Amino acid sequence: MYSRISLSNEAISITPIKSIIFSYGIREGKLDPNVNELSLNSNFYTKFQVYYRHKLPIVKSGKVNEYGKILSSNNEQYTIFVNTNAIIILDLTYINNQQVNKIKYIKKGQVLYNWTDTITGLNKLVREIGKSVYYYENGKLSLIKVEKKSKAIEQVKVLTKKGLEEKIITMDLETILINNIHTPYLLSWYDGRKSKSYFIEDLESLGFVKREEKILEMIQNVINLICIRKYRNYKIYLHNFSKFDGYFLVKYLSKIGTCDPIIHKGRIINLKFNYNNYSITFKDSYLLLPSSLRKLCKSFSIESPKGIFPYGLFDNIKVSMTI
């Protein structure tokens, strides 16, 4: 399989295969397992290198007649027939006691490629063509070197304590199930110095319209406090924002101000929000710290880690909270 694919395109040696498509037909009779197309000619896979859909001859010992039929020669310059449409002009020289063949590949009167074949040892060939170097041994490709452009390595600037990002707010949105639908009832945020929480009491007893009004009012109250000069251009992080909180917030934020989300694979990974000429950005902390909050508290030795909340019991508990 590998040898057969190599015949059609040597790019598989430097480019990963994403898929293989098999085409087949059904014929009557039995197939002799001892005979196949490659076994009919043991040198079949060593004769040509497929280069941009052109078959370039490969040699083992470096003999000129291995490239094809010699049409003419003059002082170590050979004209060689490759196929009905192509010939090569070969100049043979010796450098450091190694045979070097400088070759022009001509098709329909135009020079398509120039390359150099160096015979480095018994049945060993090094071919330099374009920006690539191919190493063959006994007619088989053993190594490819490809020259590619790369950028210079830049010195990484390590942020000092003064350079750390301090314009951040952490936020959390909690929901309960009402008629089997997740419904926001609590929104809390913390700016590093103070924290605030907003809670809707007896949400289950409200009708759908009134419930939506209360949720919008809760989020509006938070936005009125955050979209001020003090928090201009702040980043607001919610854990698992892209998979959960973001879908609830964007529904109501779009009714309050202007939302500009960045969505990747169906997830809101970034949400820029504008209101009253102030801009804030919502992000997902889970994308930076992919672990549960409880595990993160343990990793960072937080004195008051996240506790366990009885979500399953909450639907039947009446809670009152003073803000």
JOJORA-V658410 format. One record per pair of residues at least 6 apart in sequence whose C-alpha atoms are under 6 Angstrom apart, sorted by the first residue. I is the first residue (numbers start at 1). J is the second residue. D is the distance in Angstrom with one decimal. If there is no record, write none. Layout:
{{I:J:D} {I:J:D}}
This chain:
{{9:50:5.8} {46:139:4.6} {46:140:6.0} {47:57:5.7} {47:58:5.1} {48:55:5.4} {48:56:5.2} {48:57:4.5} {48:58:5.2} {49:55:5.5} {49:56:5.0} {57:67:5.4} {59:66:5.7} {60:123:4.5} {60:138:5.9} {60:139:5.6} {61:123:5.0} {68:80:5.8} {68:81:5.5} {68:82:5.2} {69:80:5.4} {69:81:5.0} {70:80:4.4} {71:79:5.5} {71:80:5.4} {72:78:5.8} {72:79:5.2} {76:91:6.0} {76:92:5.4} {77:90:5.6} {77:91:4.5} {78:89:5.7} {78:90:5.0} {79:88:6.0} {79:89:4.8} {80:87:5.5} {80:88:5.3} {81:87:4.6} {85:107:5.6} {85:108:5.9} {86:106:5.6} {86:107:4.3} {87:106:5.4} {88:104:5.4} {88:105:4.6} {88:106:5.7} {89:103:5.6} {89:104:5.1} {90:102:5.7} {90:103:4.6} {91:101:5.7} {91:102:5.1} {92:100:6.0} {92:101:4.7} {93:100:5.2} {94:100:5.6} {99:118:5.8} {99:119:5.3} {100:117:5.7} {100:118:4.5} {101:116:5.7} {101:117:5.0} {102:116:4.6} {103:114:5.7} {103:115:5.4} {104:113:5.9} {104:114:4.6} {105:111:5.7} {105:112:5.8} {105:113:5.2} {106:112:5.8} {115:128:5.6} {115:129:4.7} {116:127:5.7} {116:128:5.2} {117:126:5.7} {117:127:4.6} {118:125:5.7} {118:126:5.1} {119:125:4.8} {123:137:5.8} {123:138:5.0} {124:136:5.7} {124:137:4.6} {125:135:5.9} {125:136:5.0} {126:134:5.7} {126:135:4.7} {127:133:5.6} {127:134:5.0} {131:147:5.3} {132:145:5.5} {132:146:4.5} {133:144:5.7} {133:145:5.0} {134:144:4.7} {135:141:5.9} {135:142:5.7} {135:143:5.1} {136:142:5.6} {167:234:4.9} {168:234:5.4} {168:235:4.8} {168:236:5.7} {169:190:5.6} {169:191:4.5} {169:236:4.6} {170:189:5.6} {170:190:5.3} {170:236:5.6} {170:237:4.9} {171:188:5.6} {171:189:4.2} {171:238:5.2} {172:187:5.9} {172:188:5.4} {172:238:5.7} {173:186:5.9} {173:187:4.7} {174:184:5.7} {174:186:5.1} {175:182:5.7} {175:183:4.9} {175:184:4.1} {175:185:5.5} {176:182:5.4} {176:183:5.3} {185:199:5.8} {185:200:5.3} {186:198:5.6} {186:199:4.6} {187:197:5.7} {187:198:5.2} {188:196:5.6} {188:197:4.1} {189:195:5.6} {189:196:5.6} {216:252:5.9} {227:278:5.7} {232:278:5.8} {232:279:5.9} {233:279:5.4} {233:280:4.9} {234:280:5.2} {235:280:6.0} {235:281:4.8} {235:282:5.9} {236:281:5.9} {236:282:4.7} {237:282:5.9} {237:283:4.9} {237:284:5.5} {237:285:5.5} {238:284:5.3} {238:285:5.8} {239:284:5.6} {239:285:4.9} {239:286:5.1} {240:284:5.7} {240:286:5.4} {241:284:4.7} {242:267:5.1} {242:268:4.6} {242:269:5.0} {242:284:5.9} {257:274:5.8} {257:275:4.9} {258:273:5.7} {258:274:5.1} {259:272:5.9} {259:273:4.8} {260:271:5.7} {260:272:5.0} {261:270:5.7} {261:271:4.2} {262:268:5.8} {262:269:6.0} {262:270:5.1} {263:269:5.9} {270:282:5.9} {270:283:5.0} {271:281:5.6} {271:282:5.0} {272:281:4.4} {273:279:5.7} {273:280:5.4} {273:281:6.0} {294:306:5.5} {297:305:5.3}}
